[in-house]
Amino acid sequence: MTTGISTEPPPFARELLRWRHARRVSQLELASRAGTTQRYVSFIERGRSVPGREIVIRLAESLGLTLRERNALLLAAGYAPAFTESALDAAALKPVREALDSILEGHLPYPAVVAGPRGELVAANAAFDVLTEGAAPELLEPPVNVLRLALHPRGMASRVVNLDAWGQHIVENLRARSLRSPDPQLDRLVAELTQYVPVSEPGADYLGFAVPLRLRCPEGELRLLTTLTSFATAVDVTLAELHLEAFLPADRETAGILRGRAARRGRPASRSAQM
């Protein structure tokens, strides 16, 4: 005889268990990180204890979840999100926009872009034109996706000397991020970009610590390294998901070419795509 009482764990319990398995963390380790006991974590996952808002936040932080994922976990537990999500043009983000514009301009004569979590172009400096030269007009129509621009056959790909190694580096980094923070949209983008990258065995086309971008331009071949910067202490979802990608010359020839292009172009300020 059925009693009509469900034994299914509540949404938060299921989500916590899913994330703990995804992160490959034991109950004991998670409890230690969050400052609680294994017994309490076990009770939460079995639906026998209802966690308070503070412990939900500590558990989410201990699992290394993004701000967006932490908000979702709070909602699953029946609490309001802890982190705001501002529009890029919101007044609250004005100081951030100004700071990013200063960084972009200060990185000249080398290219730099600000992008969203799936490669959405937010802003770029004037040297970005060396990356867009010859790209199909449809790839440059807003909203521009810098990842698609980089690997699409009608984008930068036809000018990338080491498309196999460099493209594989991009795809594998995206795939690793998607595994850590599942995202169907990112999965679809990874599947698309994978089609553009030639399959090859790892070679010696790196500088011992990074895969350089070898890009043909009218003045010769550029060899560029990239650095990614994010707002590690951000408490706004939008800001936390932005990253700054700066390209640096890997040799004197590349630096000279980019300085020459800057001298002929002048020194205009950075331009924004959405900011």
Secondary structure, DSSP 8 states (H G I E B T S, - for coil): ----------HHHHHHHHHHHHHT--HHHHHHHHTS-HHHHHHHHTTSS---HHHHHHHHHHTT--HHHHHHHHHHTT---SSB---TT-GGGHHHHHHHHHHHHHTTTS-EEEE-TTSBEEEE-GGGHHHHTT--GGGGSSS-BHHHHHHSTTTTGGGBTTHHHHHHHHHHHHHHHHHHS--HHHHHHHHHHHHHS------S-S-SS---EEEEETTEEEEEEEEEEE-TT--BHHHHT-EEEEEEESSHHHHHHHHHHHHHH-----EES--
